[in-house]
Amino acid sequence: MAARAWWQGQIRLALVSIPVEVYPATRSGAAISFRQIHQPTGKPIHYEKVVQGVGPVDRDEIIKGYEVSRGEYVLLEDAEIEAVKIESRKTLELVQFVDAGEIDVLWYEKPFYVVPADDLAEEAYVVLREALKATGKVALGQISVRGREQLVSLKPCGRGIILEVLRYADEVNKARGFFGEIGNEAPGEDLLELATTLIEKRAGPFKPEEYHDRYVDALHRLVEKKVKARGKRILEDVEESAPRSGNVIDLMAALKRSVGSGDMPTAKRKAPAKAAAKAKPTRSRKRA
């Protein structure tokens, strides 16, 4: 469990309050970051807080400002911002319950683990979890975190509860602006059957550990090579696949070739090889 909670407070359902702590369910991946370097000296570049006509300024001279018109700001101190009290800062009021499948994937932004704050809160926590399971509902409410009120949902997950931050309506682009000109005609049955067969051929359980960021992996290998080469420039030929035509001339033929080619994901191709290896002793015994 993370050492520091993202949010601490209470879930309130009518007259029932459940003290909880909320922790991030995800973490940043193996992304590689770069610094800007002054090439002649090899030293990193730093950034200073600068005021035009004044020059560099001290951090304690900086306050927040909101631009009300061009070049005019309302100045706000941290204490004034902190004094704006919102009940959701410490309370997550469950105001609505919707069917689990009603919220489209577009609205979900980030998941968090919700855990009871102490042993006394566990009983009410379990009751809420099981009630959500029994009804197939997702709870909605709002909490204030780091100066912003977030729309969130609660749903059961195994022995716990997952909180997911949702986007507000003005943060999601309308799909019809992108999909509006796409035809709505049903495809031919033969085409649909071939596409369905191809999907079923590649179907399998989701195993996230089998996927890696290949670009980041390649960057790490490049950095290791540069370290061994003592900073010398390294350029390698990259094999590029043959260019593909922008248009599929014969969709039926392409689907038939795909279904019959045996072109399977790496994880799927490994299984038959293992099975064949196990079968070899059996065949040798039959020959004997």
C-alpha positions in Angstrom: 0.0 0.0 0.0 1.2 3.5 -0.8 2.6 5.5 2.1 0.5 8.6 1.3 -3.2 8.6 0.6 -4.5 10.5 -2.4 -7.6 11.4 -0.4 -8.9 10.8 3.1 -12.4 11.4 4.3 -15.7 9.7 4.6 -18.2 8.1 2.2 -21.7 9.2 3.2 -24.8 7.3 2.3 -27.8 9.0 3.8 -27.0 8.8 7.6 -24.2 6.3 7.3 -20.6 7.5 7.2 -17.7 5.3 6.3 -14.2 6.7 7.0 -11.9 5.7 4.1 -8.5 6.3 2.6 -8.0 6.4 -1.2 -4.8 5.3 -2.8 -3.7 5.3 -6.5 -4.3 2.0 -8.3 -1.8 2.8 -11.0 1.7 4.1 -11.3 3.8 5.7 -14.0 5.4 3.2 -16.3 9.0 2.7 -17.4 8.9 5.9 -19.4 12.4 7.4 -20.0 12.9 11.1 -19.5 15.5 13.5 -21.0 17.2 16.6 -19.7 18.2 19.5 -21.9 22.0 19.8 -22.0 24.2 22.7 -23.0 26.3 20.8 -25.6 29.6 22.8 -25.4 29.9 22.2 -21.6 27.8 19.1 -21.1 26.0 20.7 -18.2 22.2 20.6 -17.6 20.1 23.6 -18.3 18.1 25.1 -15.4 15.1 27.4 -15.5 14.7 30.6 -13.4 11.6 32.5 -12.4 12.0 35.8 -14.2 9.9 39.0 -14.3 10.2 41.1 -17.4 12.2 44.3 -16.6 13.1 42.9 -13.2 15.0 39.7 -13.7 15.1 36.6 -11.5 12.9 36.7 -8.4 12.7 34.8 -5.1 10.1 32.0 -4.7 8.6 33.7 -1.6 7.8 36.8 -3.8 5.4 34.7 -6.0 1.7 34.5 -5.4 -1.2 33.2 -7.6 -3.1 35.5 -9.9 -6.2 35.1 -12.1 -6.3 37.1 -15.4 -9.6 39.0 -15.5 -8.7 41.0 -18.6 -5.6 41.3 -20.8 -2.7 42.2 -18.5 -4.9 42.7 -15.4 -4.9 40.1 -12.6 -6.7 39.5 -9.3 -4.1 38.4 -6.8 -5.0 35.5 -4.4 -3.0 34.3 -1.5 -2.9 30.6 -0.5 -4.7 31.2 2.7 -7.6 32.9 0.8 -7.9 29.9 -1.6 -7.7 27.5 1.3 -10.6 29.3 3.0 -13.0 28.5 0.2 -14.7 25.6 2.0 -16.4 22.8 0.0 -18.1 20.0 1.8 -16.7 17.5 -0.6 -13.2 18.2 0.7 -13.7 15.6 3.4 -17.0 13.9 2.4 -18.0 11.8 -0.6 -21.7 12.0 -0.7 -23.2 9.2 -2.8 -25.9 11.0 -4.6 -26.9 8.6 -7.4 -26.6 5.0 -8.4 -26.6 3.9 -12.1 -26.3 0.6 -13.9 -22.7 -0.6 -14.3 -22.8 -0.7 -18.1 -24.4 2.8 -18.4 -21.1 4.7 -18.1 -19.1 4.6 -21.3 -15.4 4.1 -21.3 -14.9 7.7 -22.5 -15.9 9.0 -19.1 -13.4 7.1 -17.0 -10.1 8.8 -16.3 -8.1 7.2 -13.5 -8.7 4.4 -10.9 -8.0 4.4 -7.2 -8.3 1.8 -4.4 -10.7 2.6 -1.5 -9.9 1.0 1.8 -11.6 1.4 5.2 -9.7 3.8 7.5 -9.9 1.5 10.5 -11.5 -1.7 11.9 -14.6 0.1 13.0 -15.3 1.3 9.4 -14.9 -2.2 7.9 -18.4 -3.5 8.6 -20.1 -0.6 6.9 -17.6 -0.7 4.1 -18.3 -4.4 3.4 -22.1 -3.8 3.5 -21.7 -1.1 0.8 -19.5 -3.3 -1.3 -21.9 -6.2 -1.2 -24.9 -4.0 -1.8 -23.3 -2.6 -5.0 -22.6 -6.2 -6.1 -26.1 -7.3 -5.4 -27.7 -4.4 -7.3 -25.2 -4.3 -10.2 -25.0 -0.5 -9.6 -22.2 2.1 -9.6 -22.3 4.9 -7.0 -21.7 8.5 -8.1 -20.5 11.5 -6.1 -18.0 14.4 -6.0 -14.9 15.0 -3.9 -12.5 17.9 -3.8 -8.8 17.1 -4.3 -6.0 19.6 -4.7 -8.2 22.5 -5.5 -10.5 20.8 -7.9 -13.8 19.0 -7.4 -13.8 15.6 -9.1 -16.7 13.6 -10.3 -16.1 10.0 -9.2 -17.7 6.6 -9.2 -17.5 3.7 -6.8 -17.8 0.0 -7.9 -17.0 -3.3 -6.1 -13.7 -5.1 -7.0 -13.1 -8.4 -5.4 -12.9 -7.8 -1.6 -12.5 -4.0 -2.1 -14.0 -1.0 -3.8 -12.6 0.9 -6.7 -13.0 4.7 -7.1 -12.7 6.0 -10.6 -12.3 9.7 -11.5 -14.8 10.6 -14.2 -14.6 13.4 -16.8 -17.1 16.2 -16.8 -19.3 16.6 -19.9 -17.3 19.6 -21.2 -14.2 17.5 -21.2 -15.4 14.9 -23.7 -15.7 15.6 -27.4 -19.0 14.6 -29.0 -18.5 11.4 -31.0 -20.8 12.5 -33.8 -18.2 15.1 -34.8 -15.9 12.3 -35.7 -18.2 9.4 -36.6 -21.1 11.3 -38.1 -20.0 10.7 -41.8 -19.3 7.0 -41.3 -21.9 4.8 -43.0 -24.4 2.8 -41.0 -25.1 0.1 -43.6 -24.7 -3.5 -42.4 -21.8 -5.5 -44.0 -22.4 -8.6 -46.0 -22.9 -11.8 -44.0 -19.8 -13.5 -45.6 -17.6 -10.6 -44.7 -18.9 -10.4 -41.2 -18.5 -14.2 -40.7 -14.8 -14.1 -41.9 -14.1 -11.1 -39.6 -15.8 -12.9 -36.7 -13.7 -16.0 -37.3 -10.5 -14.0 -37.3 -11.4 -12.3 -34.0 -12.3 -15.7 -32.4 -9.0 -17.1 -33.7 -7.1 -14.5 -31.8 -9.3 -14.5 -28.7 -7.8 -15.2 -25.3 -7.6 -14.0 -21.7 -6.2 -10.5 -21.1 -2.6 -10.8 -19.8 -1.2 -7.3 -19.4 2.2 -8.6 -18.4 2.7 -9.9 -21.9 2.7 -6.3 -23.3 5.6 -3.9 -23.1 6.4 -0.4 -24.3 8.8 -1.4 -27.1 9.9 2.2 -27.8 10.9 2.7 -24.2 12.8 -0.7 -24.2 14.6 0.4 -27.3 15.6 3.7 -25.8 17.0 1.9 -22.7 19.1 -0.3 -24.9 20.3 2.7 -26.8 21.3 4.4 -23.5 23.2 1.3 -22.4 25.1 1.2 -25.7 26.0 4.8 -25.5 27.4 4.3 -22.0 29.5 1.4 -23.2 30.6 3.5 -26.2 31.5 6.3 -23.9 29.1 8.8 -25.5 30.0 8.1 -29.2 27.2 8.5 -31.7 25.4 5.3 -32.5 23.2 4.9 -35.6 21.6 1.6 -36.4 19.7 0.5 -39.4 16.0 -0.1 -38.6 14.2 -2.7 -40.6 11.0 -1.3 -41.9 8.1 -3.4 -43.1 7.0 -3.1 -46.7 4.7 -0.2 -47.4 1.1 -1.1 -47.4 -1.5 0.2 -49.8 -3.9 2.8 -48.4 -6.9 0.9 -49.8 -7.9 -2.7 -49.5 -8.9 -3.6 -53.0 -10.5 -7.0 -52.2 -11.7 -7.1 -48.6 -13.1 -10.6 -48.9 -9.7 -12.0 -50.3 -7.8 -10.2 -47.5 -10.0 -11.7 -44.8 -9.8 -15.1 -46.3 -6.0 -14.9 -46.4 -5.9 -13.7 -42.8 -8.1 -16.5 -41.5 -6.1 -19.2 -43.4 -2.6 -17.8 -42.9 -2.1 -19.1 -39.4 -1.0 -15.5 -38.5 -1.4 -15.6 -34.7 -0.1 -13.4 -31.8 3.2 -14.5 -30.3 1.5 -15.7 -27.1 -0.7 -18.0 -29.2 2.1 -19.4 -31.3 4.1 -20.6 -28.3 1.5 -23.0 -27.0 1.6 -25.5 -30.0 5.4 -25.6 -29.8 5.3 -26.7 -26.2 2.7 -29.2 -26.9 4.7 -30.7 -29.8 7.8 -30.9 -27.5 5.8 -32.9 -25.0 4.5 -35.2 -27.7 7.9 -36.2 -29.1 8.7 -38.9 -26.5 5.3 -40.5 -27.1 6.0 -40.8 -30.8 9.4 -42.3 -30.2 7.9 -44.9 -28.0 5.4 -45.9 -30.6 8.2 -46.3 -33.2 10.0 -48.5 -30.8 
